[in-house]
């Protein structure tokens, strides 16, 4: 059985759940030895290690869920140390292109794999969106992409776009600053792009205060495929075209032909029911999917692995271009919001 160690007990707690849901063996936790890490290791009944040197020799994969050097953390240095020991590494995003290139070189020297996990593309509902996007692109030419995200999850957005469109090149971005959203226009994979990015961060709570995570619409002459939120639903909206007879629009439903029977919008994949399900099932399942994808690539031909590596570097580079164009995030310090239940919007 594949043995996995999780490095970090912040967001790493989601990875711990994911390893368990993947069917792989959780071999331990690598952390600083804080009270939290001691408690987490106790809860999962696994050893707590405080240095790479202490790890047993039979660890196959390490999930590095520690801030990368780009964010002022030691995650990338830790990844390189693990790679040098012959351990495959899955590192949580974002990671700078130079760091990724260094880790890929270290992985090649050791004969192991290094992958950056953009996380959100592995969510079950996003996988359904990506499958539909690939099918759509095989049937119709993509005319445009419209997207939105918070800057804190802009790296996954770039990866999402590349996976949905079959590639990122060529890309170009031009940003117009705004608040709360900056507007980005350009191209991605050669497709016209319009995006809105909430370029704001709370310095003491950067993981919260996003107006949304991701939204994306892929348009063709046959209709629009929409990911309404990172967690769904996925919607298909056929393009409405009303015919004319003798120059007049046909405005009777029974007279517009077979298209009249098309659903105006179809839910291809529903959203999870609750936030609790996200934390306990959907997010861990995304980790499990990323781990399964990594293990499937172990031992594959070198050319195939190099294609994945080049794509990873393209994601990093395109993301760097996007964030450079956006400029530094606006510092905000809002109070914690109070989510509004849907039933309060119901009209009697």
C-alpha positions in Angstrom: 0.0 0.0 0.0 1.2 3.5 -0.8 2.4 5.3 2.4 1.9 9.0 2.7 3.1 11.5 5.1 1.5 15.0 5.5 3.7 18.0 6.2 1.9 20.8 8.1 -1.2 20.8 10.3 -2.9 23.9 9.2 -4.7 23.2 5.9 -2.8 19.9 6.1 -5.7 18.7 8.3 -7.8 18.5 5.0 -5.0 16.5 3.5 -5.0 14.1 6.4 -8.7 13.5 5.8 -8.0 13.1 2.1 -5.3 10.5 2.6 -7.7 8.4 4.7 -10.4 8.8 2.0 -7.9 7.8 -0.8 -7.4 4.3 0.6 -3.7 5.0 1.0 -1.9 4.5 4.3 -1.2 7.6 6.4 2.4 7.1 7.6 2.6 10.1 9.8 2.6 13.8 10.3 5.7 16.0 9.7 5.4 19.3 11.6 7.2 21.6 14.1 6.0 19.8 17.2 3.5 22.5 18.2 0.6 21.6 20.5 -1.7 21.5 17.5 0.5 19.1 15.6 0.8 16.8 18.7 -3.0 16.8 19.0 -3.5 16.1 15.3 -1.1 13.2 15.3 -2.8 11.8 18.4 -6.2 12.1 16.8 -5.1 10.2 13.7 -3.0 7.7 15.8 0.1 8.2 13.7 3.7 9.2 14.5 4.7 12.9 14.7 8.0 13.6 13.0 9.8 17.0 13.4 12.5 16.6 10.7 12.8 14.9 7.3 15.7 12.9 8.7 13.4 11.2 11.2 11.0 9.8 8.5 11.1 6.0 7.9 12.6 4.8 4.7 9.3 3.3 3.4 7.4 6.6 2.9 6.3 6.9 -0.7 4.7 10.3 -1.0 4.8 13.5 1.0 2.1 16.1 0.9 3.8 19.5 1.6 1.1 21.8 3.0 3.4 24.5 4.3 3.6 28.0 2.8 6.1 28.1 -0.1 9.1 30.4 -0.3 6.9 32.7 -2.4 4.8 33.3 0.6 7.7 33.5 3.1 7.4 29.9 4.2 9.7 26.9 4.2 7.5 24.6 2.1 9.7 24.6 -1.0 12.9 23.9 1.0 11.1 21.1 2.7 9.9 19.7 -0.7 13.5 19.7 -2.0 14.7 17.9 1.1 12.1 15.2 0.7 12.8 14.8 -3.0 16.5 14.4 -2.3 15.5 11.4 0.0 13.6 9.8 -2.9 10.1 10.7 -1.8 7.5 11.8 -4.3 6.1 15.2 -3.4 2.7 16.9 -3.8 3.0 20.5 -2.8 0.0 22.8 -2.1 -0.2 25.9 -4.3 0.9 28.6 -4.9 4.5 28.1 -5.8 6.8 30.4 -7.9 8.0 29.1 -11.3 11.6 29.3 -10.2 10.8 27.2 -7.1 8.9 24.7 -9.3 11.8 24.5 -11.7 14.2 23.8 -8.9 12.0 21.1 -7.4 11.6 19.4 -10.8 15.4 19.3 -11.2 15.7 17.8 -7.7 12.9 15.2 -8.6 14.7 14.2 -11.8 18.0 13.7 -9.9 16.3 11.5 -7.4 14.1 9.6 -9.9 10.8 10.7 -8.3 7.9 13.0 -9.2 7.1 16.5 -8.0 3.7 18.0 -8.6 2.0 21.3 -7.5 -1.5 20.7 -6.3 -3.8 23.6 -7.4 -6.4 21.8 -5.2 -9.7 23.3 -6.6 -9.5 21.6 -10.0 -9.7 18.2 -8.2 -13.0 19.0 -6.5 -15.7 16.4 -7.7 -18.0 19.1 -9.1 -15.1 20.8 -10.9 -14.1 17.5 -12.4 -17.6 17.3 -13.8 -17.3 20.8 -15.2 -13.9 20.1 -16.8 -15.2 16.9 -18.4 -18.1 18.8 -19.9 -15.8 21.6 -21.0 -13.6 19.1 -22.9 -16.6 17.6 -24.6 -18.0 21.0 -25.5 -14.7 22.1 -27.0 -14.7 18.9 -29.2 -18.1 19.8 -30.5 -18.0 23.6 -30.9 -15.3 26.3 -31.1 -15.0 28.2 -27.8 -15.9 31.8 -28.4 -15.1 33.4 -25.0 -14.4 32.7 -21.4 -15.8 34.8 -18.5 -14.4 34.2 -15.1 -14.2 35.7 -11.6 -12.2 34.8 -8.5 -10.6 36.1 -5.3 -6.9 36.9 -5.6 -6.1 34.3 -3.0 -7.3 31.5 -5.3 -6.1 33.0 -8.6 -3.5 30.3 -9.0 -6.2 27.6 -9.1 -8.2 29.7 -11.5 -5.3 29.7 -14.0 -5.0 26.0 -13.7 -8.7 25.6 -14.1 -8.7 27.7 -17.3 -5.9 25.6 -18.7 -7.5 22.3 -18.0 -10.9 23.5 -19.3 -9.4 24.8 -22.6 -6.8 22.2 -23.2 -3.9 24.5 -22.6 -2.9 28.0 -21.6 -0.8 29.3 -24.5 -1.0 31.9 -25.8 -2.1 34.1 -23.0 -2.1 37.9 -22.4 -3.6 40.0 -19.6 -4.4 43.7 -19.2 -5.9 44.8 -15.8 -7.9 47.8 -14.9 -7.8 48.4 -11.1 -11.0 48.6 -9.2 -12.6 47.9 -5.8 -13.6 45.3 -4.8 -12.9 43.8 -8.3 -10.2 44.6 -10.8 -11.2 43.8 -14.4 -8.8 41.7 -16.5 -9.1 41.4 -20.3 -7.0 39.4 -22.7 -6.7 35.8 -23.9 -6.1 32.4 -22.5 -5.3 29.5 -24.7 -5.9 31.9 -27.6 -9.6 32.4 -26.4 -10.9 35.9 -25.5 -11.0 36.3 -21.7 -12.8 38.6 -19.4 -12.1 38.1 -15.7 -12.9 39.9 -12.4 -10.5 39.5 -9.6 -11.1 40.6 -6.0 -7.6 41.9 -5.5 -8.0 42.4 -1.7 -6.5 40.6 1.3 -7.0 40.8 5.0 -3.4 40.7 6.3 -4.4 38.9 9.5 -6.9 36.5 7.9 -5.9 36.0 4.3 -7.9 32.7 3.9 -11.2 34.5 4.5 -13.2 37.5 3.3 -13.5 36.5 -0.4 -16.7 37.6 -2.0 -16.5 34.4 -4.0 -13.9 31.7 -4.9 -14.3 30.9 -8.6 -16.9 31.4 -11.2 -16.5 30.5 -14.9 -18.5 30.5 -18.1 -17.3 29.0 -21.4 -19.2 30.2 -24.4 -19.8 28.7 -27.8 -22.4 29.3 -30.5 -24.2 26.3 -29.1 -24.6 27.6 -25.6 -22.7 28.5 -22.4 -21.3 26.1 -19.8 -21.1 27.7 -16.4 -19.4 26.8 -13.1 -21.6 28.9 -10.8 -19.2 28.5 -7.9 -16.1 26.5 -7.1 -18.4 24.0 -5.5 -21.1 24.1 -8.2 -23.6 23.8 -9.5 -22.5 23.2 -13.1 -25.0 24.6 -15.6 -25.6 24.2 -19.3 -27.6 27.0 -21.0 -28.3 26.4 -24.8 -28.1 29.4 -26.9 -31.5 30.9 -27.6 -32.1 31.7 -31.2 -35.7 32.7 -32.2 -36.4 32.2 -36.0 -38.1 34.7 -38.2 -40.9 34.1 -40.7 -41.4 36.8 -43.3 -39.1 39.1 -41.3 -41.1 38.7 -38.0 -39.8 36.9 -35.0 -41.7 33.7 -34.1 -42.9 34.4 -30.6 -45.2 31.4 -30.1 -43.6 28.5 -28.3 -45.2 25.8 -30.3 -44.1 27.3 -33.6 -40.3 27.5 -33.1 -39.6 23.9 -33.9 -37.5 21.2 -32.1 -35.5 23.8 -30.2 -38.6 24.7 -28.3 -38.3 21.5 -26.3 -34.8 22.3 -25.1 -34.5 23.1 -21.4 -33.5 26.7 -20.9 -30.9 25.6 -18.3 -29.9 22.2 -17.2 -28.0 21.3 -14.0 -25.2 19.0 -15.0 -23.9 18.6 -11.5 -25.4 19.9 -8.3 -23.7 21.8 -5.5 -23.0 20.0 -2.2 -25.8 20.5 0.3 -23.8 22.2 3.2 -20.6 23.8 4.1 -20.0 20.9 6.5 -20.0 18.5 3.5 -17.3 20.6 1.9 -15.0 20.3 4.8 -15.7 16.7 5.6 -16.2 15.2 2.1 -15.6 17.4 -0.9 -12.3 19.0 0.1 -10.8 15.7 1.3 -12.0 14.0 -1.9 -10.1 16.7 -3.9 -6.9 15.7 -2.1 -7.6 12.0 -2.7 -8.1 12.8 -6.4 -4.8 14.7 -6.6 -3.0 11.8 -4.9 -4.5 9.3 -7.2 -3.5 11.4 -10.2 0.0 11.5 -8.9 0.3 7.8 -8.2 -1.0 7.1 -11.7 1.8 9.1 -13.2 4.6 7.2 -11.3 6.5 5.0 -13.7 4.9 6.6 -16.8 7.1 7.3 -19.9 9.4 10.3 -19.5 7.8 12.2 -22.4 4.4 12.1 -20.7 5.8 13.3 -17.4 7.6 16.1 -19.1 4.4 17.3 -20.7 2.8 17.5 -17.2 5.9 19.4 -15.9 5.8 21.9 -18.7 2.1 22.5 -18.1 2.9 23.1 -14.4 5.5 25.7 -15.3 3.1 27.3 -17.7 0.5 27.6 -14.9 3.1 29.2 -12.6 4.3 31.6 -15.3 0.8 32.7 -16.5 -0.3 33.2 -12.8 2.8 35.4 -12.2 1.9 37.4 -15.3 -1.6 37.8 -14.1 -0.7 38.9 -10.5 2.0 41.2 -11.8 -0.6 42.9 -14.0 -3.0 43.1 -11.1 -0.5 44.7 -8.8 -0.3 44.3 -5.0 -3.6 43.4 -3.3 -5.5 46.1 -1.5 -5.3 45.7 2.3 -8.7 45.3 3.9 -9.8 44.5 7.4 -13.5 43.8 7.4 -15.3 42.3 10.3 -16.2 38.6 10.1 -19.3 38.3 7.9 -22.6 36.7 8.9 -23.7 34.3 6.1 -27.3 34.8 5.1 -29.4 31.6 4.8 -31.4 31.2 1.6 -34.7 30.9 3.4 -34.4 34.6 4.4 -34.6 35.5 0.8 -37.9 33.6 0.2 -40.9 35.7 -0.7 -44.1 34.7 0.9 
